[in-house]
Amino acid sequence: MVLAVTLGYLGISLGVGLWSGGTASKGPEGYVAGDRALGFMVLYFILGASIFSAFAFLGGPGWAYSRGSEDEIQ
């Protein structure tokens, strides 16, 4: 059952990627700048996700280490 769901998900993802690939921009400017067609709200959420992921991957472990574990073995 798990294998069937996984393969189904991968198949749907591949299908969506191939279907939308025809409208993708071909140059580097389109890739980097999103063809300059992204709205304010999309950029706002992209910025928020970037800041959150930077904290989660870089600052989160250091923050947790500095406070220690509540489940310390004594």
PDB file of N, H, CA, C and O in Angstrom:
ATOM      1  N   MET A   1       0.823  -1.192   0.000  1.00  0.00           N
ATOM      2  CA  MET A   1       0.000   0.000   0.000  1.00  0.00           C
ATOM      3  C   MET A   1       0.872   1.262   0.000  1.00  0.00           C
ATOM      4  O   MET A   1       0.612   2.212  -0.739  1.00  0.00           O
ATOM      5  N   VAL A   2       1.904   1.250   0.839  1.00  0.00           N
ATOM      6  H   VAL A   2       2.115   0.479   1.439  1.00  0.00           H
ATOM      7  CA  VAL A   2       2.794   2.411   0.909  1.00  0.00           C
ATOM      8  C   VAL A   2       3.507   2.609  -0.425  1.00  0.00           C
ATOM      9  O   VAL A   2       3.656   3.738  -0.894  1.00  0.00           O
ATOM     10  N   LEU A   3       3.942   1.522  -1.024  1.00  0.00           N
ATOM     11  H   LEU A   3       3.821   0.606  -0.643  1.00  0.00           H
ATOM     12  CA  LEU A   3       4.624   1.607  -2.316  1.00  0.00           C
ATOM     13  C   LEU A   3       3.695   2.155  -3.390  1.00  0.00           C
ATOM     14  O   LEU A   3       4.118   2.960  -4.219  1.00  0.00           O
ATOM     15  N   ALA A   4       2.444   1.734  -3.386  1.00  0.00           N
ATOM     16  H   ALA A   4       2.100   1.080  -2.712  1.00  0.00           H
ATOM     17  CA  ALA A   4       1.482   2.217  -4.380  1.00  0.00           C
ATOM     18  C   ALA A   4       1.229   3.710  -4.220  1.00  0.00           C
ATOM     19  O   ALA A   4       1.175   4.440  -5.210  1.00  0.00           O
ATOM     20  N   VAL A   5       1.074   4.167  -2.988  1.00  0.00           N
ATOM     21  H   VAL A   5       1.118   3.574  -2.183  1.00  0.00           H
ATOM     22  CA  VAL A   5       0.852   5.596  -2.740  1.00  0.00           C
ATOM     23  C   VAL A   5       2.078   6.405  -3.147  1.00  0.00           C
ATOM     24  O   VAL A   5       1.945   7.466  -3.756  1.00  0.00           O
ATOM     25  N   THR A   6       3.261   5.917  -2.819  1.00  0.00           N
ATOM     26  H   THR A   6       3.369   5.055  -2.324  1.00  0.00           H
ATOM     27  CA  THR A   6       4.499   6.614  -3.171  1.00  0.00           C
ATOM     28  C   THR A   6       4.664   6.708  -4.677  1.00  0.00           C
ATOM     29  O   THR A   6       4.982   7.776  -5.202  1.00  0.00           O
ATOM     30  N   LEU A   7       4.455   5.611  -5.372  1.00  0.00           N
ATOM     31  H   LEU A   7       4.197   4.744  -4.946  1.00  0.00           H
ATOM     32  CA  LEU A   7       4.576   5.628  -6.833  1.00  0.00           C
ATOM     33  C   LEU A   7       3.501   6.502  -7.470  1.00  0.00           C
ATOM     34  O   LEU A   7       3.767   7.188  -8.457  1.00  0.00           O
ATOM     35  N   GLY A   8       2.297   6.485  -6.918  1.00  0.00           N
ATOM     36  H   GLY A   8       2.081   5.928  -6.116  1.00  0.00           H
ATOM     37  CA  GLY A   8       1.237   7.358  -7.425  1.00  0.00           C
ATOM     38  C   GLY A   8       1.587   8.825  -7.256  1.00  0.00           C
ATOM     39  O   GLY A   8       1.386   9.627  -8.168  1.00  0.00           O
ATOM     40  N   TYR A   9       2.111   9.177  -6.084  1.00  0.00           N
ATOM     41  H   TYR A   9       2.274   8.525  -5.343  1.00  0.00           H
ATOM     42  CA  TYR A   9       2.514  10.558  -5.824  1.00  0.00           C
ATOM     43  C   TYR A   9       3.626  10.990  -6.771  1.00  0.00           C
ATOM     44  O   TYR A   9       3.582  12.089  -7.324  1.00  0.00           O
ATOM     45  N   LEU A  10       4.621  10.129  -6.960  1.00  0.00           N
ATOM     46  H   LEU A  10       4.656   9.236  -6.511  1.00  0.00           H
ATOM     47  CA  LEU A  10       5.715  10.455  -7.877  1.00  0.00           C
ATOM     48  C   LEU A  10       5.209  10.593  -9.306  1.00  0.00           C
ATOM     49  O   LEU A  10       5.665  11.466 -10.044  1.00  0.00           O
ATOM     50  N   GLY A  11       4.276   9.742  -9.700  1.00  0.00           N
ATOM     51  H   GLY A  11       3.905   9.032  -9.100  1.00  0.00           H
ATOM     52  CA  GLY A  11       3.706   9.831 -11.044  1.00  0.00           C
ATOM     53  C   GLY A  11       2.941  11.125 -11.257  1.00  0.00           C
ATOM     54  O   GLY A  11       3.076  11.762 -12.301  1.00  0.00           O
ATOM     55  N   ILE A  12       2.138  11.519 -10.271  1.00  0.00           N
ATOM     56  H   ILE A  12       2.029  11.001  -9.423  1.00  0.00           H
ATOM     57  CA  ILE A  12       1.394  12.779 -10.376  1.00  0.00           C
ATOM     58  C   ILE A  12       2.355  13.959 -10.411  1.00  0.00           C
ATOM     59  O   ILE A  12       2.166  14.886 -11.199  1.00  0.00           O
ATOM     60  N   SER A  13       3.381  13.936  -9.568  1.00  0.00           N
ATOM     61  H   SER A  13       3.535  13.183  -8.928  1.00  0.00           H
ATOM     62  CA  SER A  13       4.374  15.020  -9.560  1.00  0.00           C
ATOM     63  C   SER A  13       5.088  15.129 -10.900  1.00  0.00           C
ATOM     64  O   SER A  13       5.295  16.229 -11.412  1.00  0.00           O
ATOM     65  N   LEU A  14       5.460  13.992 -11.463  1.00  0.00           N
ATOM     66  H   LEU A  14       5.292  13.099 -11.047  1.00  0.00           H
ATOM     67  CA  LEU A  14       6.112  13.994 -12.770  1.00  0.00           C
ATOM     68  C   LEU A  14       5.175  14.527 -13.839  1.00  0.00           C
ATOM     69  O   LEU A  14       5.599  15.299 -14.699  1.00  0.00           O
ATOM     70  N   GLY A  15       3.921  14.132 -13.802  1.00  0.00           N
ATOM     71  H   GLY A  15       3.577  13.505 -13.103  1.00  0.00           H
ATOM     72  CA  GLY A  15       2.943  14.609 -14.778  1.00  0.00           C
ATOM     73  C   GLY A  15       2.737  16.110 -14.708  1.00  0.00           C
ATOM     74  O   GLY A  15       2.686  16.781 -15.738  1.00  0.00           O
ATOM     75  N   VAL A  16       2.619  16.643 -13.496  1.00  0.00           N
ATOM     76  H   VAL A  16       2.661  16.098 -12.659  1.00  0.00           H
ATOM     77  CA  VAL A  16       2.448  18.091 -13.334  1.00  0.00           C
ATOM     78  C   VAL A  16       3.687  18.827 -13.827  1.00  0.00           C
ATOM     79  O   VAL A  16       3.574  19.870 -14.471  1.00  0.00           O
ATOM     80  N   GLY A  17       4.866  18.293 -13.529  1.00  0.00           N
ATOM     81  H   GLY A  17       4.958  17.445 -13.006  1.00  0.00           H
ATOM     82  CA  GLY A  17       6.106  18.930 -13.987  1.00  0.00           C
ATOM     83  C   GLY A  17       6.226  18.943 -15.497  1.00  0.00           C
ATOM     84  O   GLY A  17       6.625  19.951 -16.080  1.00  0.00           O
ATOM     85  N   LEU A  18       5.888  17.841 -16.134  1.00  0.00           N
ATOM     86  H   LEU A  18       5.564  17.021 -15.661  1.00  0.00           H
ATOM     87  CA  LEU A  18       5.952  17.792 -17.600  1.00  0.00           C
ATOM     88  C   LEU A  18       4.890  18.676 -18.233  1.00  0.00           C
ATOM     89  O   LEU A  18       5.141  19.315 -19.254  1.00  0.00           O
ATOM     90  N   TRP A  19       3.713  18.718 -17.639  1.00  0.00           N
ATOM     91  H   TRP A  19       3.508  18.199 -16.809  1.00  0.00           H
ATOM     92  CA  TRP A  19       2.627  19.533 -18.181  1.00  0.00           C
ATOM     93  C   TRP A  19       2.951  21.026 -18.078  1.00  0.00           C
ATOM     94  O   TRP A  19       2.689  21.782 -19.014  1.00  0.00           O
ATOM     95  N   SER A  20       3.513  21.450 -16.957  1.00  0.00           N
ATOM     96  H   SER A  20       3.726  20.837 -16.197  1.00  0.00           H
ATOM     97  CA  SER A  20       3.819  22.867 -16.780  1.00  0.00           C
ATOM     98  C   SER A  20       5.154  23.258 -17.394  1.00  0.00           C
ATOM     99  O   SER A  20       5.438  24.449 -17.523  1.00  0.00           O
ATOM    100  N   GLY A  21       5.973  22.300 -17.771  1.00  0.00           N
ATOM    101  H   GLY A  21       5.742  21.333 -17.666  1.00  0.00           H
ATOM    102  CA  GLY A  21       7.283  22.606 -18.340  1.00  0.00           C
ATOM    103  C   GLY A  21       7.214  23.312 -19.679  1.00  0.00           C
ATOM    104  O   GLY A  21       8.168  23.988 -20.065  1.00  0.00           O
ATOM    105  N   GLY A  22       6.123  23.176 -20.387  1.00  0.00           N
ATOM    106  H   GLY A  22       5.348  22.627 -20.073  1.00  0.00           H
ATOM    107  CA  GLY A  22       5.987  23.845 -21.681  1.00  0.00           C
ATOM    108  C   GLY A  22       5.871  25.349 -21.562  1.00  0.00           C
ATOM    109  O   GLY A  22       6.173  26.069 -22.514  1.00  0.00           O
ATOM    110  N   THR A  23       5.438  25.837 -20.408  1.00  0.00           N
ATOM    111  H   THR A  23       5.193  25.252 -19.635  1.00  0.00           H
ATOM    112  CA  THR A  23       5.290  27.279 -20.227  1.00  0.00           C
ATOM    113  C   THR A  23       6.476  27.890 -19.493  1.00  0.00           C
ATOM    114  O   THR A  23       6.485  29.094 -19.236  1.00  0.00           O
ATOM    115  N   ALA A  24       7.465  27.091 -19.155  1.00  0.00           N
ATOM    116  H   ALA A  24       7.458  26.113 -19.363  1.00  0.00           H
ATOM    117  CA  ALA A  24       8.620  27.599 -18.412  1.00  0.00           C
ATOM    118  C   ALA A  24       9.467  28.505 -19.291  1.00  0.00           C
ATOM    119  O   ALA A  24       9.562  28.304 -20.502  1.00  0.00           O
ATOM    120  N   SER A  25      10.076  29.495 -18.672  1.00  0.00           N
ATOM    121  H   SER A  25       9.999  29.657 -17.688  1.00  0.00           H
ATOM    122  CA  SER A  25      10.959  30.384 -19.411  1.00  0.00           C
ATOM    123  C   SER A  25      12.248  29.648 -19.745  1.00  0.00           C
ATOM    124  O   SER A  25      12.652  28.727 -19.035  1.00  0.00           O
ATOM    125  N   LYS A  26      12.877  30.053 -20.809  1.00  0.00           N
ATOM    126  H   LYS A  26      12.549  30.801 -21.386  1.00  0.00           H
ATOM    127  CA  LYS A  26      14.058  29.342 -21.297  1.00  0.00           C
ATOM    128  C   LYS A  26      15.377  30.009 -20.912  1.00  0.00           C
ATOM    129  O   LYS A  26      16.423  29.361 -20.964  1.00  0.00           O
ATOM    130  N   GLY A  27      15.355  31.261 -20.535  1.00  0.00           N
ATOM    131  H   GLY A  27      14.506  31.787 -20.492  1.00  0.00           H
ATOM    132  CA  GLY A  27      16.604  31.963 -20.248  1.00  0.00           C
ATOM    133  C   GLY A  27      16.899  32.057 -18.765  1.00  0.00           C
ATOM    134  O   GLY A  27      16.039  31.766 -17.934  1.00  0.00           O
ATOM    135  N   PRO A  28      18.127  32.470 -18.429  1.00  0.00           N
ATOM    136  CA  PRO A  28      18.498  32.590 -17.013  1.00  0.00           C
ATOM    137  C   PRO A  28      17.745  33.707 -16.290  1.00  0.00           C
ATOM    138  O   PRO A  28      17.480  33.591 -15.094  1.00  0.00           O
ATOM    139  N   GLU A  29      17.396  34.782 -16.995  1.00  0.00           N
ATOM    140  H   GLU A  29      17.611  34.876 -17.967  1.00  0.00           H
ATOM    141  CA  GLU A  29      16.663  35.867 -16.343  1.00  0.00           C
ATOM    142  C   GLU A  29      15.278  35.391 -15.912  1.00  0.00           C
ATOM    143  O   GLU A  29      14.796  35.752 -14.838  1.00  0.00           O
ATOM    144  N   GLY A  30      14.657  34.596 -16.741  1.00  0.00           N
ATOM    145  H   GLY A  30      15.049  34.303 -17.613  1.00  0.00           H
ATOM    146  CA  GLY A  30      13.351  34.061 -16.378  1.00  0.00           C
ATOM    147  C   GLY A  30      13.423  33.139 -15.183  1.00  0.00           C
ATOM    148  O   GLY A  30      12.508  33.110 -14.361  1.00  0.00           O
ATOM    149  N   TYR A  31      14.495  32.391 -15.080  1.00  0.00           N
ATOM    150  H   TYR A  31      15.239  32.414 -15.748  1.00  0.00           H
ATOM    151  CA  TYR A  31      14.656  31.474 -13.941  1.00  0.00           C
ATOM    152  C   TYR A  31      14.938  32.245 -12.657  1.00  0.00           C
ATOM    153  O   TYR A  31      14.324  31.979 -11.625  1.00  0.00           O
ATOM    154  N   VAL A  32      15.858  33.191 -12.717  1.00  0.00           N
ATOM    155  H   VAL A  32      16.357  33.407 -13.556  1.00  0.00           H
ATOM    156  CA  VAL A  32      16.279  33.912 -11.518  1.00  0.00           C
ATOM    157  C   VAL A  32      15.225  34.920 -11.077  1.00  0.00           C
ATOM    158  O   VAL A  32      14.932  35.021  -9.886  1.00  0.00           O
ATOM    159  N   ALA A  33      14.658  35.659 -12.007  1.00  0.00           N
ATOM    160  H   ALA A  33      14.896  35.577 -12.975  1.00  0.00           H
ATOM    161  CA  ALA A  33      13.730  36.735 -11.668  1.00  0.00           C
ATOM    162  C   ALA A  33      12.274  36.349 -11.860  1.00  0.00           C
ATOM    163  O   ALA A  33      11.400  37.201 -11.700  1.00  0.00           O
ATOM    164  N   GLY A  34      11.979  35.105 -12.195  1.00  0.00           N
ATOM    165  H   GLY A  34      12.689  34.413 -12.325  1.00  0.00           H
ATOM    166  CA  GLY A  34      10.591  34.681 -12.370  1.00  0.00           C
ATOM    167  C   GLY A  34       9.900  35.412 -13.500  1.00  0.00           C
ATOM    168  O   GLY A  34       8.707  35.703 -13.414  1.00  0.00           O
ATOM    169  N   ASP A  35      10.638  35.715 -14.563  1.00  0.00           N
ATOM    170  H   ASP A  35      11.607  35.478 -14.633  1.00  0.00           H
ATOM    171  CA  ASP A  35      10.120  36.493 -15.699  1.00  0.00           C
ATOM    172  C   ASP A  35       9.549  37.842 -15.264  1.00  0.00           C
ATOM    173  O   ASP A  35       8.752  38.449 -15.979  1.00  0.00           O
ATOM    174  N   ARG A  36       9.956  38.293 -14.107  1.00  0.00           N
ATOM    175  H   ARG A  36      10.603  37.799 -13.526  1.00  0.00           H
ATOM    176  CA  ARG A  36       9.501  39.563 -13.533  1.00  0.00           C
ATOM    177  C   ARG A  36       7.977  39.652 -13.473  1.00  0.00           C
ATOM    178  O   ARG A  36       7.391  40.711 -13.698  1.00  0.00           O
ATOM    179  N   ALA A  37       7.354  38.523 -13.166  1.00  0.00           N
ATOM    180  H   ALA A  37       7.830  37.663 -12.983  1.00  0.00           H
ATOM    181  CA  ALA A  37       5.898  38.469 -13.140  1.00  0.00           C
ATOM    182  C   ALA A  37       5.352  38.091 -11.768  1.00  0.00           C
ATOM    183  O   ALA A  37       4.152  37.854 -11.637  1.00  0.00           O
ATOM    184  N   LEU A  38       6.196  38.029 -10.745  1.00  0.00           N
ATOM    185  H   LEU A  38       7.172  38.222 -10.851  1.00  0.00           H
ATOM    186  CA  LEU A  38       5.727  37.667  -9.416  1.00  0.00           C
ATOM    187  C   LEU A  38       5.133  38.887  -8.727  1.00  0.00           C
ATOM    188  O   LEU A  38       5.686  39.985  -8.794  1.00  0.00           O
ATOM    189  N   GLY A  39       4.013  38.683  -8.071  1.00  0.00           N
ATOM    190  H   GLY A  39       3.563  37.792  -8.016  1.00  0.00           H
ATOM    191  CA  GLY A  39       3.362  39.770  -7.361  1.00  0.00           C
ATOM    192  C   GLY A  39       3.984  40.021  -5.997  1.00  0.00           C
ATOM    193  O   GLY A  39       4.878  39.297  -5.560  1.00  0.00           O
ATOM    194  N   PHE A  40       3.492  41.065  -5.333  1.00  0.00           N
ATOM    195  H   PHE A  40       2.765  41.653  -5.689  1.00  0.00           H
ATOM    196  CA  PHE A  40       4.022  41.457  -4.032  1.00  0.00           C
ATOM    197  C   PHE A  40       3.820  40.366  -2.991  1.00  0.00           C
ATOM    198  O   PHE A  40       4.739  40.063  -2.229  1.00  0.00           O
ATOM    199  N   MET A  41       2.635  39.773  -2.945  1.00  0.00           N
ATOM    200  H   MET A  41       1.888  40.019  -3.564  1.00  0.00           H
ATOM    201  CA  MET A  41       2.345  38.767  -1.926  1.00  0.00           C
ATOM    202  C   MET A  41       3.205  37.521  -2.106  1.00  0.00           C
ATOM    203  O   MET A  41       3.644  36.929  -1.120  1.00  0.00           O
ATOM    204  N   VAL A  42       3.449  37.117  -3.342  1.00  0.00           N
ATOM    205  H   VAL A  42       3.093  37.598  -4.143  1.00  0.00           H
ATOM    206  CA  VAL A  42       4.302  35.953  -3.588  1.00  0.00           C
ATOM    207  C   VAL A  42       5.713  36.236  -3.092  1.00  0.00           C
ATOM    208  O   VAL A  42       6.321  35.392  -2.432  1.00  0.00           O
ATOM    209  N   LEU A  43       6.232  37.404  -3.401  1.00  0.00           N
ATOM    210  H   LEU A  43       5.739  38.089  -3.937  1.00  0.00           H
ATOM    211  CA  LEU A  43       7.571  37.768  -2.936  1.00  0.00           C
ATOM    212  C   LEU A  43       7.626  37.882  -1.412  1.00  0.00           C
ATOM    213  O   LEU A  43       8.632  37.529  -0.795  1.00  0.00           O
ATOM    214  N   TYR A  44       6.552  38.373  -0.812  1.00  0.00           N
ATOM    215  H   TYR A  44       5.735  38.660  -1.313  1.00  0.00           H
ATOM    216  CA  TYR A  44       6.473  38.485   0.644  1.00  0.00           C
ATOM    217  C   TYR A  44       6.588  37.109   1.294  1.00  0.00           C
ATOM    218  O   TYR A  44       7.332  36.939   2.260  1.00  0.00           O
ATOM    219  N   PHE A  45       5.856  36.130   0.769  1.00  0.00           N
ATOM    220  H   PHE A  45       5.251  36.268  -0.015  1.00  0.00           H
ATOM    221  CA  PHE A  45       5.903  34.788   1.348  1.00  0.00           C
ATOM    222  C   PHE A  45       7.223  34.083   1.045  1.00  0.00           C
ATOM    223  O   PHE A  45       7.697  33.296   1.864  1.00  0.00           O
ATOM    224  N   ILE A  46       7.817  34.345  -0.096  1.00  0.00           N
ATOM    225  H   ILE A  46       7.432  34.984  -0.762  1.00  0.00           H
ATOM    226  CA  ILE A  46       9.133  33.777  -0.402  1.00  0.00           C
ATOM    227  C   ILE A  46      10.177  34.317   0.575  1.00  0.00           C
ATOM    228  O   ILE A  46      11.019  33.564   1.062  1.00  0.00           O
ATOM    229  N   LEU A  47      10.125  35.605   0.860  1.00  0.00           N
ATOM    230  H   LEU A  47       9.441  36.218   0.465  1.00  0.00           H
ATOM    231  CA  LEU A  47      11.048  36.205   1.820  1.00  0.00           C
ATOM    232  C   LEU A  47      10.853  35.611   3.212  1.00  0.00           C
ATOM    233  O   LEU A  47      11.825  35.289   3.895  1.00  0.00           O
ATOM    234  N   GLY A  48       9.601  35.465   3.630  1.00  0.00           N
ATOM    235  H   GLY A  48       8.811  35.726   3.075  1.00  0.00           H
ATOM    236  CA  GLY A  48       9.323  34.870   4.935  1.00  0.00           C
ATOM    237  C   GLY A  48       9.824  33.444   5.037  1.00  0.00           C
ATOM    238  O   GLY A  48      10.388  33.058   6.061  1.00  0.00           O
ATOM    239  N   ALA A  49       9.627  32.655   3.989  1.00  0.00           N
ATOM    240  H   ALA A  49       9.169  32.969   3.157  1.00  0.00           H
ATOM    241  CA  ALA A  49      10.101  31.268   3.994  1.00  0.00           C
ATOM    242  C   ALA A  49      11.620  31.216   4.038  1.00  0.00           C
ATOM    243  O   ALA A  49      12.188  30.345   4.697  1.00  0.00           O
ATOM    244  N   SER A  50      12.283  32.130   3.352  1.00  0.00           N
ATOM    245  H   SER A  50      11.821  32.838   2.816  1.00  0.00           H
ATOM    246  CA  SER A  50      13.748  32.159   3.359  1.00  0.00           C
ATOM    247  C   SER A  50      14.287  32.492   4.745  1.00  0.00           C
ATOM    248  O   SER A  50      15.239  31.866   5.213  1.00  0.00           O
ATOM    249  N   ILE A  51      13.683  33.469   5.395  1.00  0.00           N
ATOM    250  H   ILE A  51      12.910  33.977   5.015  1.00  0.00           H
ATOM    251  CA  ILE A  51      14.128  33.852   6.735  1.00  0.00           C
ATOM    252  C   ILE A  51      13.872  32.721   7.723  1.00  0.00           C
ATOM    253  O   ILE A  51      14.736  32.406   8.541  1.00  0.00           O
ATOM    254  N   PHE A  52      12.694  32.110   7.655  1.00  0.00           N
ATOM    255  H   PHE A  52      11.992  32.367   6.990  1.00  0.00           H
ATOM    256  CA  PHE A  52      12.366  31.024   8.581  1.00  0.00           C
ATOM    257  C   PHE A  52      13.280  29.827   8.382  1.00  0.00           C
ATOM    258  O   PHE A  52      13.728  29.222   9.356  1.00  0.00           O
ATOM    259  N   SER A  53      13.562  29.478   7.129  1.00  0.00           N
ATOM    260  H   SER A  53      13.198  29.969   6.338  1.00  0.00           H
ATOM    261  CA  SER A  53      14.410  28.305   6.903  1.00  0.00           C
ATOM    262  C   SER A  53      15.843  28.577   7.350  1.00  0.00           C
ATOM    263  O   SER A  53      16.516  27.672   7.844  1.00  0.00           O
ATOM    264  N   ALA A  54      16.315  29.809   7.183  1.00  0.00           N
ATOM    265  H   ALA A  54      15.768  30.543   6.782  1.00  0.00           H
ATOM    266  CA  ALA A  54      17.663  30.139   7.651  1.00  0.00           C
ATOM    267  C   ALA A  54      17.741  30.004   9.167  1.00  0.00           C
ATOM    268  O   ALA A  54      18.723  29.478   9.689  1.00  0.00           O
ATOM    269  N   PHE A  55      16.722  30.471   9.877  1.00  0.00           N
ATOM    270  H   PHE A  55      15.924  30.898   9.453  1.00  0.00           H
ATOM    271  CA  PHE A  55      16.725  30.319  11.330  1.00  0.00           C
ATOM    272  C   PHE A  55      16.643  28.853  11.723  1.00  0.00           C
ATOM    273  O   PHE A  55      17.357  28.405  12.620  1.00  0.00           O
ATOM    274  N   ALA A  56      15.778  28.110  11.057  1.00  0.00           N
ATOM    275  H   ALA A  56      15.198  28.474  10.329  1.00  0.00           H
ATOM    276  CA  ALA A  56      15.564  26.710  11.436  1.00  0.00           C
ATOM    277  C   ALA A  56      16.822  25.879  11.234  1.00  0.00           C
ATOM    278  O   ALA A  56      17.130  25.023  12.064  1.00  0.00           O
ATOM    279  N   PHE A  57      17.550  26.108  10.157  1.00  0.00           N
ATOM    280  H   PHE A  57      17.300  26.803   9.483  1.00  0.00           H
ATOM    281  CA  PHE A  57      18.716  25.284   9.862  1.00  0.00           C
ATOM    282  C   PHE A  57      19.996  25.784  10.520  1.00  0.00           C
ATOM    283  O   PHE A  57      20.878  24.984  10.835  1.00  0.00           O
ATOM    284  N   LEU A  58      20.111  27.087  10.730  1.00  0.00           N
ATOM    285  H   LEU A  58      19.395  27.737  10.474  1.00  0.00           H
ATOM    286  CA  LEU A  58      21.342  27.629  11.302  1.00  0.00           C
ATOM    287  C   LEU A  58      21.192  28.026  12.765  1.00  0.00           C
ATOM    288  O   LEU A  58      22.048  27.696  13.585  1.00  0.00           O
ATOM    289  N   GLY A  59      20.129  28.720  13.094  1.00  0.00           N
ATOM    290  H   GLY A  59      19.434  28.987  12.428  1.00  0.00           H
ATOM    291  CA  GLY A  59      19.971  29.218  14.450  1.00  0.00           C
ATOM    292  C   GLY A  59      19.275  28.271  15.393  1.00  0.00           C
ATOM    293  O   GLY A  59      19.545  28.289  16.594  1.00  0.00           O
ATOM    294  N   GLY A  60      18.386  27.443  14.881  1.00  0.00           N
ATOM    295  H   GLY A  60      18.167  27.428  13.906  1.00  0.00           H
ATOM    296  CA  GLY A  60      17.612  26.547  15.737  1.00  0.00           C
ATOM    297  C   GLY A  60      18.450  25.576  16.545  1.00  0.00           C
ATOM    298  O   GLY A  60      18.259  25.483  17.757  1.00  0.00           O
ATOM    299  N   PRO A  61      19.369  24.847  15.928  1.00  0.00           N
ATOM    300  CA  PRO A  61      20.194  23.929  16.716  1.00  0.00           C
ATOM    301  C   PRO A  61      21.055  24.637  17.764  1.00  0.00           C
ATOM    302  O   PRO A  61      21.208  24.129  18.875  1.00  0.00           O
ATOM    303  N   GLY A  62      21.609  25.784  17.434  1.00  0.00           N
ATOM    304  H   GLY A  62      21.485  26.196  16.532  1.00  0.00           H
ATOM    305  CA  GLY A  62      22.400  26.529  18.412  1.00  0.00           C
ATOM    306  C   GLY A  62      21.550  27.032  19.563  1.00  0.00           C
ATOM    307  O   GLY A  62      21.985  27.016  20.715  1.00  0.00           O
ATOM    308  N   TRP A  63      20.339  27.477  19.258  1.00  0.00           N
ATOM    309  H   TRP A  63      19.985  27.490  18.323  1.00  0.00           H
ATOM    310  CA  TRP A  63      19.413  27.928  20.293  1.00  0.00           C
ATOM    311  C   TRP A  63      19.063  26.774  21.230  1.00  0.00           C
ATOM    312  O   TRP A  63      19.053  26.943  22.449  1.00  0.00           O
ATOM    313  N   ALA A  64      18.780  25.615  20.667  1.00  0.00           N
ATOM    314  H   ALA A  64      18.789  25.478  19.677  1.00  0.00           H
ATOM    315  CA  ALA A  64      18.443  24.449  21.488  1.00  0.00           C
ATOM    316  C   ALA A  64      19.646  23.992  22.313  1.00  0.00           C
ATOM    317  O   ALA A  64      19.489  23.612  23.473  1.00  0.00           O
ATOM    318  N   TYR A  65      20.835  24.024  21.733  1.00  0.00           N
ATOM    319  H   TYR A  65      20.963  24.332  20.791  1.00  0.00           H
ATOM    320  CA  TYR A  65      22.042  23.602  22.453  1.00  0.00           C
ATOM    321  C   TYR A  65      22.327  24.528  23.632  1.00  0.00           C
ATOM    322  O   TYR A  65      22.719  24.066  24.704  1.00  0.00           O
ATOM    323  N   SER A  66      22.133  25.828  23.440  1.00  0.00           N
ATOM    324  H   SER A  66      21.814  26.203  22.570  1.00  0.00           H
ATOM    325  CA  SER A  66      22.443  26.775  24.508  1.00  0.00           C
ATOM    326  C   SER A  66      21.501  26.638  25.700  1.00  0.00           C
ATOM    327  O   SER A  66      21.877  26.997  26.816  1.00  0.00           O
ATOM    328  N   ARG A  67      20.306  26.137  25.497  1.00  0.00           N
ATOM    329  H   ARG A  67      20.000  25.845  24.591  1.00  0.00           H
ATOM    330  CA  ARG A  67      19.343  25.974  26.577  1.00  0.00           C
ATOM    331  C   ARG A  67      19.345  24.574  27.173  1.00  0.00           C
ATOM    332  O   ARG A  67      18.783  24.358  28.246  1.00  0.00           O
ATOM    333  N   GLY A  68      19.960  23.640  26.501  1.00  0.00           N
ATOM    334  H   GLY A  68      20.416  23.815  25.629  1.00  0.00           H
ATOM    335  CA  GLY A  68      20.040  22.280  27.016  1.00  0.00           C
ATOM    336  C   GLY A  68      18.743  21.512  26.844  1.00  0.00           C
ATOM    337  O   GLY A  68      17.711  22.062  26.460  1.00  0.00           O
ATOM    338  N   SER A  69      18.829  20.248  27.134  1.00  0.00           N
ATOM    339  H   SER A  69      19.668  19.802  27.446  1.00  0.00           H
ATOM    340  CA  SER A  69      17.674  19.372  27.006  1.00  0.00           C
ATOM    341  C   SER A  69      16.909  19.325  28.315  1.00  0.00           C
ATOM    342  O   SER A  69      17.513  19.297  29.388  1.00  0.00           O
ATOM    343  N   GLU A  70      15.598  19.316  28.237  1.00  0.00           N
ATOM    344  H   GLU A  70      15.108  19.339  27.366  1.00  0.00           H
ATOM    345  CA  GLU A  70      14.788  19.180  29.436  1.00  0.00           C
ATOM    346  C   GLU A  70      14.766  17.738  29.918  1.00  0.00           C
ATOM    347  O   GLU A  70      14.379  17.465  31.054  1.00  0.00           O
ATOM    348  N   ASP A  71      15.176  16.827  29.070  1.00  0.00           N
ATOM    349  H   ASP A  71      15.491  17.049  28.147  1.00  0.00           H
ATOM    350  CA  ASP A  71      15.151  15.407  29.401  1.00  0.00           C
ATOM    351  C   ASP A  71      16.551  14.892  29.722  1.00  0.00           C
ATOM    352  O   ASP A  71      16.905  13.777  29.340  1.00  0.00           O
ATOM    353  N   GLU A  72      17.336  15.689  30.412  1.00  0.00           N
ATOM    354  H   GLU A  72      17.048  16.595  30.722  1.00  0.00           H
ATOM    355  CA  GLU A  72      18.697  15.275  30.735  1.00  0.00           C
ATOM    356  C   GLU A  72      18.688  14.082  31.676  1.00  0.00           C
ATOM    357  O   GLU A  72      17.862  13.997  32.585  1.00  0.00           O
ATOM    358  N   ILE A  73      19.604  13.174  31.450  1.00  0.00           N
ATOM    359  H   ILE A  73      20.275  13.243  30.712  1.00  0.00           H
ATOM    360  CA  ILE A  73      19.758  12.019  32.330  1.00  0.00           C
ATOM    361  C   ILE A  73      20.685  12.421  33.469  1.00  0.00           C
ATOM    362  O   ILE A  73      21.803  12.881  33.234  1.00  0.00           O
ATOM    363  N   GLN A  74      20.222  12.247  34.698  1.00  0.00           N
ATOM    364  H   GLN A  74      19.314  11.873  34.889  1.00  0.00           H
ATOM    365  CA  GLN A  74      21.030  12.663  35.845  1.00  0.00           C
ATOM    366  C   GLN A  74      21.392  11.503  36.715  1.00  0.00           C
ATOM    367  O   GLN A  74      22.072  11.677  37.726  1.00  0.00           O
TER     368      GLN A  74
END
